[in-house]
Amino acid sequence: MAEPRKPVIGVLCCNETVQRPVQVVASRFVAPLARVSEACVVLVPAIAGLCDVASLTQYLDGILLTGSRSNVAPTRYGAPSDEDGGVLDRERDDVALTMADAMISAGKPVFGICRGMQEINVLFGGTLSTERCCGRHLRGGWDQSDYAALFDHRHEVELATDGALAALTGEQRLSVHSVHEQAIERLGGGLTVEAWSSDDGVIEAVAARPNGADVLAVQWHPEWDVERSASSHAFFAQIGRALRGGVTQQSRGSGD
């Protein structure tokens, strides 16, 4: 029997303008997926008209919805307007929600970090708020040049005793890197709370298993210190296990 192939994970890009429109994803998201998750990384463009969802869903073994400088447009979760939404990336909203829905329908894993967790909550029918954080979860702003100082902001989170993250990390409390303006207000149906902020109760991680698809997302940034943090390493290791589980099932199904 041939060895299972290396799993392929899609990483969702963001739309930004650097003299011209570009697709952007931070290298810090890509590196641990290759090194810790041991996956092949494919960048998924956040351009709705150019994203072949059906083909990508068939090709990919999983997808990571990354963090971003932008927020999910409030009208996506029922707000009357996007006036108070801050920096938006509506095309990313389109691709993220469509791709995540298609992957779950195919029984393939979906992971989220920061904005990615918020997108997953919206997909499951939940809502977001820009008032829950009130500056406690973001120190500074995206316009500052010192990203190390921006992402070094930490706070404590409590893990659900019987949750997946507690099992993965062997911990009940973590100190995490926090950089976000939006937060979950109403939890999406079918999602379970994996972690919450020790100070204000803001939901910090969610999980689900619809249609046999592993869904796990965190509000914090494990990609920032994966080489130093056992819990961050465990998050990306779990991504790899979930991806390889799907590849193994496909190999058995094809008779290889």
Buried (B, 14 or more C-beta within 10 A) or exposed (E): EEEBEBBBBBBBBBBBEEEEEEBBBBEBBBBBBBBBBBBBBEBBBBBBEEBEBEEBBEEBBBBBBBBBBBBBBBBBBEBEEBEEBBEBBBBBBBBBBBBBBBBBEBBBBBBBBBBBBBBBBBBBBBBBBBEBBEEBBBBBEBEEEEBEEBBBBBBEBBBBEEBBBBBBBEBBEBBBBBBBBBBBBBBBEBBBBBBBBBEEEBBBBBBBBBEEBBBBBBBBBBBBBBEEBBBBBBBBBBBBBBBBBBBEEBBEEEEE
